[in-house]
Amino acid sequence: MGIGVSVFLLAVGAILTFAVNASISGLDINVVGIILMICGAIGLLLTMLVFGRDRTTADTTVTRERDVY
């Protein structure tokens, strides 16, 4: 899950939790919104941990000689 999908889940969950006042029998929309926000937050944290770690180590291993013209 990328950053975009995580932010999308957070936004949809917040809309369902705070902005929708509909009621469906057998389904609580507020709980669905909270679950989506939790999944989005976990996905965002995992994405930042995984991709943040790769970017710091990749730059130190590559060395290149200068081009002389």
C-alpha positions in Angstrom: 0.0 0.0 0.0 1.4 3.3 -1.0 1.1 6.8 0.5 -1.7 7.7 -1.9 -3.8 4.7 -1.0 -3.2 5.3 2.7 -4.2 9.0 2.5 -7.3 7.9 0.5 -8.3 5.5 3.2 -7.9 8.1 5.9 -10.0 10.6 3.9 -12.8 8.1 3.2 -12.8 6.9 6.8 -13.0 10.5 8.1 -15.9 11.3 5.7 -17.8 8.2 6.7 -17.2 8.9 10.4 -17.8 12.6 10.7 -19.9 13.7 7.6 -22.4 10.9 6.8 -25.6 10.7 8.9 -27.2 7.7 7.1 -28.2 4.6 8.8 -28.1 1.1 7.3 -29.7 -1.9 9.1 -27.0 -4.2 10.3 -24.1 -1.9 9.5 -22.7 1.0 11.6 -21.1 3.5 9.2 -19.2 5.2 12.0 -17.4 1.9 12.8 -16.6 1.3 9.1 -15.1 4.8 9.0 -13.0 4.3 12.0 -11.7 0.9 10.7 -10.7 2.6 7.4 -8.9 5.4 9.2 -7.0 2.9 11.3 -6.0 0.8 8.2 -4.9 4.0 6.4 -2.8 5.1 9.4 -1.1 1.7 9.7 -0.5 1.6 6.0 1.0 5.1 6.0 3.3 4.3 8.9 4.5 1.0 7.3 5.1 2.8 4.0 7.1 5.5 5.6 9.2 2.9 7.5 9.9 0.7 4.5 10.6 3.4 1.9 12.4 5.8 4.3 14.9 3.1 5.2 15.7 2.3 1.5 16.4 5.9 0.5 19.1 6.5 3.2 21.2 3.4 2.4 21.1 3.5 -1.4 23.0 6.8 -1.8 26.1 5.7 0.2 26.9 2.6 -1.8 27.2 4.2 -5.3 30.5 5.8 -6.3 31.2 7.3 -9.7 34.3 8.7 -11.3 34.1 12.2 -12.8 33.8 12.6 -16.6 36.7 14.6 -18.1 36.1 16.4 -21.4 
